[in-house]
Amino acid sequence: MTIRNPILRGFNPDPSIVRVGDDYYLATSTFEWMPGVQIHHSRDLADWRLVARPLNRPSQIDLRGDPDSCGVWAADLSYVGGRFHLVYTDVKRYGRTTVDGAVGASLRDFHNYWVWSDRIDGDWSDPVHLNSSGFDPALFHDDDGRSWLLNMLWDHRPGRPRFGGIVVQELDLRAGGLTGERRNIFGGTPLGFTEGPHLYKRDGWYHLLVAEGGTERNHAVVMARSRHLFGPYEVHPDGPVLTAQGRPAAALQRTGHGDLVDTLAGATWLVYLCGRPLPASDRCVLGRETAIQPVVWGDDGWLRTRDGTAMPMGEVPSDATCATAAPIDERTDFAGATLPDAFQWLRTPCPDDIFSLSARPGWLRLHGRETIGSHFTQSLVARRQQAFRYNAETLLDYRPDTFQQAAGLVCYYNSSKFHYLHITADDDGGRVLQVLSALPVGDGTSAITAPITIGAGPVALRVEVDHEALRCGYRVGDAGEWEWLDETFAADLLSDEATIAGLPNFTGTFVGMACQDVSGAGKPADFGYFHYMER
């Protein structure tokens, strides 16, 4: 059989993997999307199923106010002493360089936390704040029983390299906090942007794995080793262990930020993030995804890809019996008491404030909250785009009273990049349908289509995405032929690469349902189903 990368399609970056017996667990970052962190499970490294989103209550996390592409970064999952441990960053400010361009002060706020649980799908602890010195924390559990926290060091000072190296400090798991001196153990290579550390011990060597080159096309997995935890570390003689840099024909681009796991049989596998650009625009609408491939330890004790070329593999031979996910065709009728696993929402740890599955049984009710550009409390429930070609539709029952109320179907990357097919009211109170687009062009721009008068009753809304092109349709009463808007919209602008200068773009495109009421009345909208179909 063959594993076809990526193993986690759509927005699933910064993978961290651990094996417990026969079970593999893989954590990925969720940034501003709630609940925080996704953990998937597998027995064969090919077929993965979501089993936990551990940061799911107000006492653990509150992302309201976190900017786009901030929030939960680079969760690291480990297991020791019969307990799972998760460390992660909550980014409160990304910010453009404050003054003086690239050499000026760069003021960012990162807070690193630790939670734990005896069960992967159990209730995880409330967080313990560890430090705020940088991002990408990871735990290393040494064979002497001591545990260590690593993270990259952020240097905000003008004229200094931002990425100040990898620091390590002991974490006392029993006392519940850091102890001892913080040490800078690795300054990185000329690739720069040294981040995403993981540490392993093998044959008396400490092997340090980091991400370098930035998370765009120069991204790479880099390794160094030392006989001592605190170094000095010598860099791999071959250069990056894995990279797509300078390989534009590779199916997987932007490859980096990896983690290692050993099978019971002793084989080593590398998980890493990647991006798949659209063929025409060369933009990654699916965001950063997760891939996997086997690696080998050489006679000289260094890790390499199997062919020694450091090339990411689009297809991997495997003994797995289930190796390729079929195209998704998933209809949700909202009959259950909980939101289906495919869906997430933005920032707030209080989902009852924005939606209900019980107010109107069989429907998802979204309460009208803040604007679709809000970084605080907005009613937007969506799922990842996981293929270049898909259709999505929903049935909306909604009667707005004013132009300040709107609800509909949205293709959303962040607050500066979306296409929103929605129903609102005109100045006379009549119900109209429009598409509002926020476009990352220049310093940012917006566009809106001419209003289409819509009669009474529920309205079905539909989007069809084919690579760079997006079109929108509707039908009143959810019967008959679709009516299509004349405009074709740029789906590729909802991507990592299309951006307003200076802003982070680390997530991926979602498609889902939204409702706003900036009058403050809280007018709700009801959604009868949501159907996502890949083509």
PETAPE-V525071 format. One record per residue. N is the residue number from 1. RES is the residue in three letters. PHI is phi in whole degrees, 0 to 359 (NA if undefined). Layout:
n res phi
N RES PHI
N RES PHI
This chain:
n res phi
1 MET NA
2 THR 227
3 ILE 272
4 ARG 259
5 ASN 285
6 PRO 281
7 ILE 281
8 LEU 242
9 ARG 273
10 GLY 79
11 PHE 308
12 ASN 206
13 PRO 266
14 ASP 58
15 PRO 291
16 SER 229
17 ILE 233
18 VAL 215
19 ARG 251
20 VAL 232
21 GLY 66
22 ASP 270
23 ASP 254
24 TYR 250
25 TYR 235
26 LEU 231
27 ALA 258
28 THR 228
29 SER 279
30 THR 237
31 PHE 53
32 GLU 274
33 TRP 272
34 MET 246
35 PRO 294
36 GLY 275
37 VAL 72
38 GLN 253
39 ILE 238
40 HIS 254
41 HIS 237
42 SER 210
43 ARG 252
44 ASP 231
45 LEU 69
46 ALA 245
47 ASP 259
48 TRP 240
49 ARG 229
50 LEU 294
51 VAL 238
52 ALA 199
53 ARG 232
54 PRO 289
55 LEU 264
56 ASN 223
57 ARG 218
58 PRO 301
59 SER 289
60 GLN 262
61 ILE 202
62 ASP 212
63 LEU 260
64 ARG 300
65 GLY 96
66 ASP 294
67 PRO 294
68 ASP 304
69 SER 61
70 CYS 250
71 GLY 83
72 VAL 276
73 TRP 251
74 ALA 46
75 ALA 294
76 ASP 243
77 LEU 249
78 SER 218
79 TYR 216
80 VAL 203
81 GLY 61
82 GLY 77
83 ARG 221
84 PHE 274
85 HIS 235
86 LEU 228
87 VAL 240
88 TYR 199
89 THR 252
90 ASP 251
91 VAL 269
92 LYS 263
93 ARG 213
94 TYR 263
95 GLY 72
96 ARG 290
97 THR 306
98 THR 296
99 VAL 213
100 ASP 66
101 GLY 64
102 ALA 292
103 VAL 260
104 GLY 277
105 ALA 296
106 SER 236
107 LEU 263
108 ARG 232
109 ASP 237
110 PHE 235
111 HIS 234
112 ASN 257
113 TYR 232
114 TRP 228
115 VAL 229
116 TRP 210
117 SER 201
118 ASP 280
119 ARG 231
120 ILE 297
121 ASP 256
122 GLY 269
123 ASP 280
124 TRP 273
125 SER 295
126 ASP 292
127 PRO 283
128 VAL 251
129 HIS 287
130 LEU 257
131 ASN 197
132 SER 222
133 SER 274
134 GLY 174
135 PHE 232
136 ASP 61
137 PRO 286
138 ALA 209
139 LEU 256
140 PHE 239
141 HIS 255
142 ASP 283
143 ASP 283
144 ASP 266
145 GLY 91
146 ARG 268
147 SER 240
148 TRP 225
149 LEU 260
150 LEU 247
151 ASN 199
152 MET 284
153 LEU 255
154 TRP 268
155 ASP 246
156 HIS 275
157 ARG 289
158 PRO 303
159 GLY 78
160 ARG 255
161 PRO 299
162 ARG 296
163 PHE 270
164 GLY 269
165 GLY 113
166 ILE 257
167 VAL 251
168 VAL 223
169 GLN 209
170 GLU 289
171 LEU 247
172 ASP 274
173 LEU 295
174 ARG 283
175 ALA 285
176 GLY 83
177 GLY 191
178 LEU 284
179 THR 215
180 GLY 79
181 GLU 272
182 ARG 275
183 ARG 234
184 ASN 268
185 ILE 255
186 PHE 204
187 GLY 269
188 GLY 95
189 THR 249
190 PRO 300
191 LEU 300
192 GLY 75
193 PHE 54
194 THR 286
195 GLU 206
196 GLY 54
197 PRO 285
198 HIS 220
199 LEU 235
200 TYR 224
201 LYS 239
202 ARG 210
203 ASP 53
204 GLY 82
205 TRP 256
206 TYR 268
207 HIS 255
208 LEU 256
209 LEU 253
210 VAL 225
211 ALA 264
212 GLU 219
213 GLY 85
214 GLY 81
215 THR 273
216 GLU 260
217 ARG 284
218 ASN 263
219 HIS 299
220 ALA 202
221 VAL 264
222 VAL 237
223 MET 230
224 ALA 217
225 ARG 215
226 SER 206
227 ARG 281
228 HIS 231
229 LEU 305
230 PHE 271
231 GLY 89
232 PRO 286
233 TYR 256
234 GLU 263
235 VAL 276
236 HIS 310
237 PRO 293
238 ASP 271
239 GLY 89
240 PRO 304
241 VAL 285
242 LEU 206
243 THR 195
244 ALA 256
245 GLN 303
246 GLY 73
247 ARG 234
248 PRO 296
249 ALA 276
250 ALA 296
251 ALA 295
252 LEU 253
253 GLN 246
254 ARG 61
255 THR 284
256 GLY 176
257 HIS 47
258 GLY 252
259 ASP 206
260 LEU 249
261 VAL 215
262 ASP 257
263 THR 282
264 LEU 300
265 ALA 280
266 GLY 97
267 ALA 282
268 THR 251
269 TRP 237
270 LEU 245
271 VAL 259
272 TYR 200
273 LEU 275
274 CYS 207
275 GLY 224
276 ARG 242
277 PRO 290
278 LEU 299
279 PRO 295
280 ALA 271
281 SER 273
282 ASP 65
283 ARG 247
284 CYS 259
285 VAL 289
286 LEU 278
287 GLY 76
288 ARG 263
289 GLU 250
290 THR 243
291 ALA 238
292 ILE 212
293 GLN 198
294 PRO 285
295 VAL 226
296 VAL 227
297 TRP 266
298 GLY 280
299 ASP 298
300 ASP 274
301 GLY 84
302 TRP 260
303 LEU 272
304 ARG 214
305 THR 295
306 ARG 299
307 ASP 264
308 GLY 75
309 THR 265
310 ALA 65
311 MET 277
312 PRO 293
313 MET 255
314 GLY 286
315 GLU 230
316 VAL 232
317 PRO 301
318 SER 208
319 ASP 273
320 ALA 297
321 THR 272
322 CYS 234
323 ALA 240
324 THR 225
325 ALA 284
326 ALA 288
327 PRO 305
328 ILE 281
329 ASP 226
330 GLU 231
331 ARG 252
332 THR 245
333 ASP 256
334 PHE 57
335 ALA 272
336 GLY 275
337 ALA 273
338 THR 232
339 LEU 291
340 PRO 303
341 ASP 301
342 ALA 295
343 PHE 263
344 GLN 222
345 TRP 221
346 LEU 257
347 ARG 71
348 THR 285
349 PRO 274
350 CYS 241
351 PRO 298
352 ASP 297
353 ASP 286
354 ILE 242
355 PHE 209
356 SER 215
357 LEU 255
358 SER 246
359 ALA 299
360 ARG 221
361 PRO 308
362 GLY 87
363 TRP 232
364 LEU 264
365 ARG 262
366 LEU 257
367 HIS 276
368 GLY 295
369 ARG 235
370 GLU 285
371 THR 298
372 ILE 290
373 GLY 263
374 SER 292
375 HIS 258
376 PHE 239
377 THR 236
378 GLN 231
379 SER 269
380 LEU 218
381 VAL 241
382 ALA 211
383 ARG 233
384 ARG 294
385 GLN 284
386 GLN 237
387 ALA 212
388 PHE 287
389 ARG 235
390 TYR 202
391 ASN 241
392 ALA 219
393 GLU 215
394 THR 209
395 LEU 249
396 LEU 247
397 ASP 248
398 TYR 198
399 ARG 228
400 PRO 289
401 ASP 257
402 THR 210
403 PHE 295
404 GLN 278
405 GLN 244
406 ALA 205
407 ALA 204
408 GLY 169
409 LEU 251
410 VAL 229
411 CYS 259
412 TYR 228
413 TYR 258
414 ASN 202
415 SER 290
416 SER 252
417 LYS 215
418 PHE 196
419 HIS 235
420 TYR 238
421 LEU 275
422 HIS 219
423 ILE 254
424 THR 217
425 ALA 243
426 ASP 273
427 ASP 294
428 ASP 264
429 GLY 87
430 GLY 283
431 ARG 277
432 VAL 227
433 LEU 244
434 GLN 214
435 VAL 245
436 LEU 257
437 SER 240
438 ALA 255
439 LEU 239
440 PRO 277
441 VAL 244
442 GLY 62
443 ASP 272
444 GLY 105
445 THR 215
446 SER 225
447 ALA 212
448 ILE 217
449 THR 278
450 ALA 296
451 PRO 293
452 ILE 246
453 THR 293
454 ILE 239
455 GLY 288
456 ALA 287
457 GLY 102
458 PRO 299
459 VAL 230
460 ALA 272
461 LEU 241
462 ARG 215
463 VAL 237
464 GLU 233
465 VAL 246
466 ASP 229
467 HIS 56
468 GLU 279
469 ALA 252
470 LEU 228
471 ARG 231
472 CYS 235
473 GLY 220
474 TYR 206
475 ARG 206
476 VAL 280
477 GLY 81
478 ASP 60
479 ALA 212
480 GLY 84
481 GLU 279
482 TRP 286
483 GLU 261
484 TRP 254
485 LEU 292
486 ASP 291
487 GLU 284
488 THR 250
489 PHE 253
490 ALA 275
491 ALA 290
492 ASP 288
493 LEU 289
494 LEU 269
495 SER 213
496 ASP 296
497 GLU 279
498 ALA 279
499 THR 204
500 ILE 282
501 ALA 304
502 GLY 91
503 LEU 259
504 PRO 283
505 ASN 217
506 PHE 237
507 THR 249
508 GLY 174
509 THR 278
510 PHE 243
511 VAL 227
512 GLY 185
513 MET 242
514 ALA 216
515 CYS 208
516 GLN 234
517 ASP 212
518 VAL 274
519 SER 283
520 GLY 93
521 ALA 282
522 GLY 74
523 LYS 300
524 PRO 271
525 ALA 231
526 ASP 249
527 PHE 241
528 GLY 278
529 TYR 196
530 PHE 219
531 HIS 237
532 TYR 245
533 MET 227
534 GLU 275
535 ARG 240
